[in-house]
Amino acid sequence: MSSGIEQARLPARWEPIARRAVDLIVVVIALTVLVIPMLLIALMIRLGSPGQAFYRQRRIGRGGRPFTMYKFRTMRVGCSDSQHRELIARELRGEDTSVGGSWKIDSDPRVTRVGSILRRTSLDELPQLLNVLLGQMSLVGPRPCLDWEAEMFPAKFAQRFDVPPGLTGLWQVSGRSTMGTLEMLELDLAYVRSWSFWTDLMILLRTVPTLLRGHGAR
């Protein structure tokens, strides 16, 4: 009897090994090249607003296991996330929360001036290279979600946790903040069910022009 859940493609034995090898090679090169720019970004954050430059947050990874994700801090210290929680809850109910074509919080007062630049350029994500190095994330995969987000996601999207979360992914190259949470989750399922090493390479290649255009980033 069918369970009604589409089964994910079974990868060839070499594909996960090749993915991890690419992760390590790219991350080591990137960290070597970007260490000075990352230190300069950290200095700009410290000068721009009180608080630490790096931000640590509990996220949910493969198999539903929590891990500590690293980012550059883009918000003022001590801000409430209640508005963000309500936004996600409304989107999961199917409500249209978009403003000006974006599904992010409009003119979020929590975001600092430096943080706004980092978000538009996706530079705030660079510390996640350390998570990839530690094996907690991959270069490509679903967005690593917060623990309370994982609890809110409908059960039919559980397969998104069958693969490691990614620094980039199908959502990021398909529109990012121009898409709502339900659309993101549907893309996650499409990615997991058709995953292959070559799919990851294609997404990585699409990520570069997407970042240069700043498409969907806020």
N, C-alpha and C positions, 0 to 999 in steps of 0.2 A: 504494500500500500504506500502511495506517495505521501510524503509529509507536507507537500505544498511549498517546500523551501528548495529553491534551485541550488544544486550542488556546485561548489567551486571547482574550477579546473585543477586537476592534479598536475603540479609542475614536474618537469623532468628532474632527476636527482641532482644534476649539475647546477640547476638554476639558482637555488638558494645560496649555494656556495659562491657562484659567480656574483650574485648580488652583494653578498658580504664583502667579497674581494674589492668590488668597485667602490662600495661604501668607504672602506679603509683607505684605498688609494686616493680617492677624491678628498676625503676629510684631511688626511695628512698633508696633502699639497695645499689645500685651502687654508688650513691653520697656519702653515708656514708662511704663506703669502700675506695673510690677513692679520697676523698678530699685531703689527704696528697700527694699522687702521682701527682695529678693535680697541686697542688701548686709547687711541685718540677719541673714539666714540664714547668710551667709558668716562674720559675726562670731561667731555662736553656735557654728559648727563649730570655729573657731579656738580659742575659749574652752573648748570641750568636750573636745578631745583634741589632742595634738601633730600638726602637719602642715598642709598647705595646705588651703584651703577648697574649691578646685575640683580636680576629678579629670579627667585626660585619659586616654583609652583608645583603642587602635586597634580599629576596627570595620570590618565589611565592608558596603559599600553597593551601589548599583545596578551591575549588570554585574560584580559580584565585585570592584569597586575598593575598596581600603582608604581610610579617612579617620579623622581624629582626632575622637572624640566627647567632648563636655563634659558633666560631671555635677557635682553637689555631692558631696563625699566623705562617705560614710556608714560607712566601715570604718576600722579602725585601720591605720596605715601599716605596710607590710612583711609583711602577712599572706599566707599561701600560698593558692592557688586549687585545690589538689589535691582537696579535698573536693567542690568544685563540678564539677570535671572528671569525677570519678567518678560524681557524681549524673547528669550529662547522659549519660554513657556507658551507665549502667544504664537510664535512661529510653528511650534509643534502641534498646536491646535488648528493650524492651517490658516491663521490670520495673515493678512498682507501688512507687514510692518515697514515696508520699504519707504524711503524718503529720498527723492531725487535720484532714483535708480539704485540706491545703496540700501542694503539690509543691516548695516552697522548702525550703532547709536549715532544720531545726527548731532554734529558739533559737540562731541562728548567733552564735558568740562573737566573730566578727570585727566585728560591727556595733556602733557606738557608741550611747550613749543618744540623742544628738541624731539620729544616723543612722536609728535605729529609727522616730522620729517622722516624719522626712522620707520614709522609704520607705512608711509607712502612708498618708501624705497625697499621695504621688507628687511632692512638692515637690523631691525630688532630681533630677527630670528637667528642671526649668526651664532650666538652662543650654543644653539642646539647642535652645532657640529660636535660639541663635546658629548651630547647624548648619543649621537650616531657612533662616535668613537667607542663609547662604553657598551654599545650593542643594545641600548634601550630604544633607539629609533633607527630608521633607515633613511636614506636620502629621499626615497619615494614611498608614499603610503598615505593612509587616511590621516586627517588632522588629529593630533593628540588632544583628546577632550578632557575637560575637568571631571572630577568624580561625580559632582552633582548633575552634570550634563548627561553622563553615562546612565545615571539612575532614571533620568527623564526620557531617554530615547526609547521609542517603541521596540518591543521584543523582536520584531521582524528584521531589525537592523543589527542584530547581535553578531552577524558574520563579519562586520567591520573590524571586530577585535581578533579575527583569525590571523591577521598579519601585523607586523610591526607598524606603528604610526610613522609618518614621514615628515621630512623637512619641507618637501613639496609633494604635490599629488594631483590627481585628476581635477579636484575642486579648484585648486589654485590656478591651473592653466585653463580652466573653463569659465572663469568669471569672478571667483572669490567673493568679495562683498556684494557683488551684483546678484548673488544667489542666496536664497534663504536656507535655513537649517535643513528642512525636509529635502530640498534639492541636493544639498551637500551629502546627506545620508544616502540618497539614491545613487549618487555618483560613487560613493564609497562601496556600495554593494556591487555596482557594475565593475569597479576596479578589482575587488576581491575575487569575484566569480570568473574573471577572465585574466587573472594575473599571469604574467610571464616576464622573464628577464628582458625581452625585447620591448614589452609595454613600458617597463621602467625607463629604459633608454630613451624611448620616444617622449615620455613625459619630461625627462631631464632636458632633452633638446628643446622642448617647447617652453620650458621654464625660463630659459635665458631671454628670449625676445619678450616674454610676458613681463619679466622684471624690468626690462629696459623701457617698455611702454608704460609700466605702472598700471596695467589694466586690472581694475577691480580692487586695487589696494587702497585701504583707508586707515 
